[in-house]
């Protein structure tokens, strides 16, 4: 597979390009993302589905710019897919031929099930939850994929899209007509897709999540993985249907979404009600990531290996983290954790946070050794995109951020109180982290013996002189004795 791959998705409303760079077999990161509001479907639904000349021209201009960017980034592979508006257009072959002749880009028109599949592959591999239903609202259609234990069990495409409903109903101020149209179409779902958890994909759903984040004063500016209860937000979502443009702007909707946010919200509301959804998990990934991953994982049943996390691998690759040292220090931390967990009421779930905190703790050293813990905190909070809850990535980053402290100031974690455990738990995890790093202060990975007497942890082994000297300067929640065997 090419080291740099560009994926272009021509939707009914927007054309988007994502450029991915591989760091190893399964490690990768997003190198660049671009979007153009080409509105390839503009005027199509009122003209027998035919793509209009002005829309085609607009799309080709945007695609040419995308191509410049992709080639500048040394993309060796360009994958281009087109969805609802193009696949439904009687004159689609004319558009496809024009793009091929003028730009050399080969467009693959995908059907609704394939579009749903790509969204499902992205959600199944890059979100933290293993089971749920993806809902991907586009300009011309809405796709759903049923995911069971990270495997796509079923897909469906509905003729429900923001631009489609805008032109057919909302431009005529017929909201109730649109609602009836939606309800009739979603009857096709039957009972197969019922799910308490929905993975929300697409621009409309991301925009709604951003509005809810603003409304609830959510402490993190991270969209992918943002989760909210549907019942708690249902009335608010209903209110959006009747908001003026001025009111939409006030709650945080961007002007370019004014004309499609209402039809998109109505589609989403009716689908969530039909599915009996309790929780919405926002996905920052969709068709483009699905196309990329389908190519990357084509020989692996479209799934990453068990217990593999692409974000963790990418960080270790990019920041040249020594895997042997990381494994050694992780082993020390987990041994100490197991010895202390019963007496100090530490839940086993925190072993995961300690493990990743230790493994990735040296990322910030590439930027500045003296303030590495601060830089690593920022790197992890903003780079552990895939496979983690917001609460997980926050705790992992804060263990590193505060591990040098005797005490954490209450105000420093107060704003995260709904995402982090109690301050005392964070401090205990920081203490264990500090000792694990201390034992390997000279990077020799000494062969140590760790034991416990009452509330005292005893660590004995060679090359622990510096560790023993440094340990006297720190007050911990447990007693620590280090024996340097010369």
N, C-alpha and C positions, 0 to 999 in steps of 0.2 A: 504494500500500500504506500502511496506517496506520503512524504513527510508533511507536506502542506496541501490541504484539500479545501477547496471552496465549494460551498453548497448554496445554490440559489433556489429560492422557493417563490414561484409566481402565483400569488393568491389573487382572489377576486378584488381585494381592497388594496393590498400592498405587495410589493416585490421586496424580498429580503435576501441578504447574502450573509452567510456566516463562514469565516475562514478559520480552520482548525489546524493546529500544529502538533504533531506527535512528538513525545519526549522519550518513549520506549514502546514496547509491544502494545500495551494497553493504556499507557499514560498519554494525555493530551490536554491542551488548553485552547481556549478561544483566543485567536490572534486578532481578529477584527470582525465587526458586525456593521452592516449598513442596511438602510431601509429607504425605500422610495414609495410614496403614495401614488402608484401608477394608475390605480383604479381601472384595471384592464376590463372590468365588468361594466363600467359606466355606460349607460344607455342600452346595454345588451338585453336586459330583461324585458324591455319594452319594444324590442326589435327582433323578436323570435330567437333570442339568445345569441345573435350574431355580434361578434366583437366589432366595435366601431373604429374607423380609420384613425381618429384622433387619439383613441386609447392605445391602439397598436403603436402608433408613432411615439407616444409618451413612454410606453414600455421599452421600446428599442433604445431610446435615448438613455434611460436609466440602466438598462443591461450593459450598454457600452461602457458606462462609467464603472459599473461593477467589475467588468472585465479588466479595465485599467488597474484597478486596485488589486485584484487577484493576481495579475501578472507581476505587479510591483512587489508583491509579497512572496513571489516565487512559487505560486501554487502549481503543482505538477498535475493535479487532477481537478476538473471542474464538473460537478454534478448539478444538473438543473432539472427541477420538476415543476410541473404546472398542475393546478388543482381545479376546483369547481367551475369557474367561469370559462376556462379554456376547454376543459373536457366536455362541457355542455354546448359549446359553440359550434354550429354547423360549419362555420368558416375557419375552424381551428387549424386545418392543414395549411391554409394560406399564411397564418401567423407563424406557425412553426417553420415553414420553408423560408419565410422572410428573415427570421432570426438566424437560421442556419447560414443563409447566403451572405447576410451582411456582417454577422459577428462570429460565425463559426461555432456557435453554441448549439449543441443538440439538446432539445427540450424533450424530456420524458413526461408525457401526460399520464398521470396516475388516476386510477379510479378511486371512488370513495373509500372502499375497504382498505386499499393500499395506503391511502392518506391516514386513515385511522390506525393502521398497523404501525406506520412510522411514528406517530405520536405516542402510541403504546410502548414501542421499543425505547423511546427517550425517557418516558416516565418510569417504566419498569427498572431501568438501569441507573437513573440519575436522581430519583427521589428516595426518601428514607422508608416509605411504606411499601410493603410487598403486595398488598391487595387493595383493589379499588377499581373505579371506572374513570377513564379519561373523558373529558368533554372539551372538544376543540371547536370553538366557534369562529368561523371564518366569514368572509364577505358573501359567499354564495352557498355555503353548506356548513353543516355541523357534524363532526365525526365523534364516535364513541368507541372505546376499546375496553373490554372487560379483562382485567389483570388478576390472575390468581397465582399467588406465590411467585411473582415476577414473570409469569408466563402469560402470553396473550391468548385468551380462550375464545374470544368472539369480537367481531367488529361490525359496525354499521355506519352508514352515511345517510343523513337526513337533509332534505332540501330546505334547510333553514339557515339563512345567512344574514348578516347585518345589512349589507347593501341590497340584497334581494328584498328583505322586508321593508327597508327604507323606501325603495322605489314603488313597491306594490301597495304599501299600507301607510307608513308614517308620513310620507309626502302628502298623503290625502287626509292626514289627521284621523286615521281609522285604527286606533290602538286596539279596540275590542275585536275588530276584524282580524288584526294580526294575531291576537291571542287565540282566537278560534282556529285560525290556520295552523298555528304552532301546536295546539292541543291535538288536532287531527293527525298531524305528521308524527308526533311523538308516540302515538299509539302503536307505531311500528316496532317500538322497543319491546313491547310485551313485558314479561317478567324476568327475562334473562339478565338484564343489565342492572337490576336493583342493587344498590350499594349504599352503605352508610358513609362511605368515603368517596369523594370525587376529586380527581386531579384536574384542576382547571388550566386549560391551555389556550393560548391565543391572546391577541391584543386587547379585546374587550374584557376578558376575565382578569388580565394583568392590571388593566386600568381600574377595574372595580376594587381589586385588592389594594392598590395604592391609595385609593380614596378611603377605604376602611382603615388602613394603617394610619392615615392622617387623622381620621375621626377619633380613633382610639388612642392616639398619641403613642403608637408602638415605638419602642426604644431603639429598634434596629432599622437601618435603611437597606434592608435585604429582602428582595421580592421572592426569589426562588425558595420554596419551602415554607413561606408564610402561611399559617393555618388559622382558620376562624370557624366558629360554629354557625351553621346556616340559620338556625332559629333565632339566634341573637341578632343577625343582620338582615333578616327577611324583610321586615317593615321598612328599613332604610333603603334596601334595594328597590322595593316597590315605589318608594317616594321619588326615586330618580326618574321614573317614567313620566312624571308630570313636571319636572324641573325645567325652568327656562335656561337659556344659554348662560345668563348671568349667574344663576344659582349653581349650575354645573361648574363654572369657573371657580366659584367660591369654595366648593367642596374639594377642588383639586383636579377636576377633569381638564385635560389639555384641549385647547380650541380645535385642533385637527380631529378630535374624536366627537365633537358635539353632534354631528349628524348621524353617527352610527352607534353611539353609546346607549341610546334608549332602546332601539330594536335588539341590540346585543344583550342588554340587561333583561329584557322580556323573555328572550329565548332561554337564557340561563336560569331565570326564576322558574319557568314552567318545567324545564327539565329536572331541576333539583327537587321540585315538589313531586314530580312523577316518580323519580327514583327513590324518594324517601330519604334523601341525604341528610346526614347529621353534621358532617365536617367537610370543609373545602380546603384542599391543600393546593396552594398556588404553584404552578410549574413555570419556571422561566425557560424551559426547554420545550421543543415541539418537533414539527416535521423536519426542520433542518438538521437538528441533532439526531433525529431518528434515521435520516438518510445516511448521515456520517457513520453512526454506530452500526447500521445494517451492513455497511461496507466493511467497517473495522472488525465486526464480530461474525462475519459471514461463515466462518468455519467453526464457530463456537455456539451454535444455536441461538445467536443474537443475544447472548447473555455474558456478562463478565464472569470470571471464575468465582466460586464461592469464597466469601470472606475477602473479596478484593474491592478496594475502593479507588476509583480513578483519580480523585482529588488528592488523596494521600500519596499515591504513586507519583503523580505529577510534581507535587511539592518536593518530594525526595529527589526526583530527577533534576528539577530546575535548580534547586539550592545545594546540590551535590552533598547530600547528607550521607554520612558513613553508616551503612546498614548494620555492620557488626557492633559498632559502639551503641547505636540506637537499641539493638536487641539486648545487649548486655545491661544497659541502664534500665530498660523496661523490666527485665527479669528481676533486678534488685528491687525496684519499686513495688512490683507485685508480691514479692516475698514479704516485704515489710507490711504491705497492705493486709495480706492474709493473716499475719501474726497479730495485727492490731484490730481487725474489723469487728471481732466479737465484743471486746471490752469497750470499744469506742463507737459502737453502733454504726458501722460503715457498710452501706449496701453494696453488694457485689456489682451492681450496675455501674458503679463509679470506676471499676477496673478498666472499662473501655476508655473512659476519659483520660485516665492516667496513662494508659498505653499510648494513645495518640499524642498526648502532650509531650511525653518523653521522646517518642520517635521523631517528632517534628520540631523539637525545641531549638535546634541549632539553625533553623532557616534564617533567622534575623542576623546571624553572625556575618553573613555575606555582605550586609549593609553597614553594620557598626558593631564591633565586639562589645563595647562598653554599654550600649543601650540595646543589646540584642533581644532582651526579653520584651521590650516595648515594641520593637519592630516585628518580632515573631507574633506577638498578640495581634497586631494589625493584619499581618499576612494571613494568619490562620482564620481570623474572623471573616476575612473577605475572600479567601481562596478555598475554603472547605465547602465548595458549592454543592457537591454531589453526595447523596447518601446520608446526610446528617440533618437532624432537626436543628432549628435555630438554637434551642436550649443546649444541645450537645456542642455545637461549634463555639458557642459563647463560653461554656464551662471549660472546654479544652484550652481556649485562648487565654482565659483569665487565670487558670492554674499557672501558666507560664508567666503571665504579666505580674502576678503578685507573689511568686514563690520566694522572693528574697525578703519579704516583709515579715516582721514578727506578728503584726496585726494588720488586718485590712480595715480601712476606714469605712464606716457604715455608708457614708454618702457615695462612695465609689461603686457600690453595687446596688444601692437603693433603687435606682431607676430600672434595674434589671430584675427586680424582686419576683416578677411573674415568670421569669425564665431560668433563674439560677436557684440552686438549693440554698439553705440557710448559710449565713456568713461563716458559722462555725465549721460547717462541712467543707466549704471552700478552703478555709484555713488549714484544716487537717490534710486535705489532698495536696495543698501547697507544701506543707511540711514534709510529707512523704516524698514528693517530687524533689525537694531540696536535698534530702539525704541521699537519694539515689544518684543525683548528679555529683554530690560531694564525694561519695565513695570512689567515683571515677574521675576525680579532679585532675589527676595527672595523665589521664587517658590510657593507662596501662591495662585497664580491665582486670584488676587483681582478683585472684581466686579467693573469695571470702566466705566465711561461715557466718550465718545470721541466726541468732537465737533470741529467745524472749524469757525474761524473768520478771514476773508480775507485770508492771507497766514499763519495764526497761527493755529496750532493744540493744542487743550486744552484737557488734560486728567486729570480727577479727580476721586478720589476713596481712599479707605483705604489702609494702608500698602505701601505707595509710598514714604516713607522717603528716602530710599537709592536711588530709581530711580530719585527723584527730585535732590538730592545731586549730583549724577553722571551726570545728564543731563547738568549741568552747564559747564562741561569740554569739551563738544562736539559742534562743529559748523556744522549745518545741512543746507540743501538747503531750508528748511522751518523753520519758527519760532515754538518753542515748549514751552508750559507752562504745568508744572505738578503740580497739587494741591493735597497735601496730606491731606485727611480728617481723622482727628484723632478721 
